[in-house]
């Protein structure tokens, strides 16, 4: 597998464990979100008109994506721990797999709508730059997480 295919999975798992801590979840998420906004603002060099239209779309997309990935997938992962997998029936496993596939479809359709909305306000070049900047941000965040975990 290529790193671009593995990275989202790693980031999901890292962010899942990162956000699994109840007390400071919202605070940590807000810090990461503020850091991401600052990073993307610098990288994208948006005009004031672009920024005014971009951030509401981006934030709505980011929130919905977070909800789908972290809340729905959290439920799935809880049901997939070692004990549950061995004890669920084939019918229950098929139903869970179907739910997971539906969440994947929702994420895909959300991304399609997001890209369509972005094309109305940003050039294709800036959209590609956004994608690269998000990947760079995720790598940077993962590196910070690794560095912090290595010190503990």
C-alpha positions in Angstrom: 0.0 0.0 0.0 1.1 3.5 -0.7 1.7 6.0 2.1 -1.2 8.1 0.8 -3.5 5.2 1.3 -2.2 4.3 4.7 -1.9 7.8 6.1 -5.7 8.5 6.5 -6.1 5.2 8.3 -3.2 6.0 10.6 -4.5 9.5 11.2 -8.0 8.1 11.9 -6.6 5.7 14.5 -4.4 8.3 16.0 -7.1 10.9 16.2 -9.5 8.2 17.4 -7.3 7.4 20.4 -6.4 11.1 20.8 -10.1 12.0 21.0 -11.1 9.0 23.1 -10.0 10.8 26.2 -13.2 12.3 27.6 -12.2 15.2 29.7 -10.2 17.2 27.3 -11.7 16.0 24.0 -13.4 19.3 22.9 -10.5 21.4 24.1 -7.9 19.3 22.2 -10.1 19.3 19.1 -10.5 23.0 19.2 -6.7 23.5 19.6 -6.1 21.3 16.6 -8.8 23.0 14.6 -7.3 26.5 15.4 -3.9 25.2 14.4 -5.2 23.8 11.2 -7.1 27.0 10.3 -3.9 29.0 10.9 -1.8 26.5 8.8 -4.3 26.4 5.9 -4.8 30.2 5.9 -1.0 30.6 5.5 -0.6 27.9 2.9 -3.6 28.8 0.7 -3.1 32.6 0.5 -6.8 33.1 0.1 -8.1 36.6 -0.9 -10.6 38.1 1.6 -13.5 37.3 -0.7 -12.3 33.7 -1.1 -11.8 33.3 2.7 -15.2 34.7 3.4 -16.9 32.1 1.2 -14.4 29.3 1.9 -14.3 28.9 5.7 -18.1 28.3 6.2 -18.0 25.6 3.5 -14.8 24.1 4.9 -16.0 24.2 8.5 -19.3 22.6 7.7 -17.5 19.8 5.7 -14.9 19.3 8.4 -17.6 19.0 11.2 -19.7 16.6 9.2 -16.7 14.5 8.2 -15.6 14.4 11.9 -19.1 13.3 12.9 -19.1 10.5 10.4 -15.6 9.3 11.0 -15.4 9.6 14.7 -18.9 9.1 16.0 -20.2 6.4 13.7 -16.9 4.6 13.3 -16.4 4.7 17.1 -19.6 2.7 17.4 -18.4 0.2 14.8 -15.0 -0.2 16.4 -16.5 -0.9 19.8 -18.5 -3.7 18.3 -15.4 -5.1 16.5 -13.2 -5.7 19.6 -11.8 -9.2 19.8 -14.5 -10.7 22.0 -17.4 -9.3 20.0 -16.1 -10.5 16.6 -15.9 -14.0 17.8 -19.4 -14.0 19.4 -21.5 -12.1 16.8 -23.5 -14.1 14.2 -22.9 -14.0 10.5 -26.2 -12.0 10.1 -25.0 -9.4 12.7 -21.6 -9.2 11.0 -23.2 -8.6 7.6 -25.4 -5.9 9.1 -22.4 -4.2 10.6 -20.4 -4.4 7.4 -23.4 -2.9 5.6 -23.5 0.0 8.1 -19.8 0.6 7.6 -20.2 0.6 3.8 -23.0 3.1 4.1 -20.8 5.4 6.2 -18.1 5.1 3.6 -20.7 6.1 0.9 -21.8 9.1 3.0 -18.2 10.2 3.3 -17.7 9.9 -0.4 -20.9 11.8 -1.3 -19.9 14.5 1.3 -16.6 14.8 -0.4 -18.2 15.1 -3.9 -20.5 17.9 -2.7 -17.6 19.6 -0.9 -15.5 19.6 -4.0 -18.5 20.9 -6.1 -19.0 23.7 -3.6 -15.3 24.6 -3.6 -15.2 24.8 -7.4 -17.7 27.7 -7.2 -15.3 29.8 -5.2 -11.7 28.5 -5.7 -9.7 27.7 -8.8 -8.8 24.1 -9.4 -5.2 24.9 -8.6 -6.1 26.2 -5.2 -8.3 23.2 -4.5 -5.3 21.0 -5.3 -3.2 23.2 -3.0 -5.8 22.8 -0.3 -5.6 19.0 -0.6 -1.8 19.1 -0.4 -1.9 21.5 2.5 -4.3 19.2 4.4 -2.0 16.3 3.8 1.0 18.3 5.0 -0.9 19.4 8.1 -1.8 15.8 8.9 1.8 14.7 8.5 2.9 17.5 10.7 0.3 16.7 13.3 1.2 13.0 13.2 4.9 13.9 13.6 4.1 16.0 16.7 2.1 13.2 18.2 4.9 10.7 17.6 7.5 13.1 19.1 5.3 13.7 22.1 4.7 10.0 22.5 8.4 9.3 22.3 9.1 11.7 25.1 6.6 10.1 27.5 
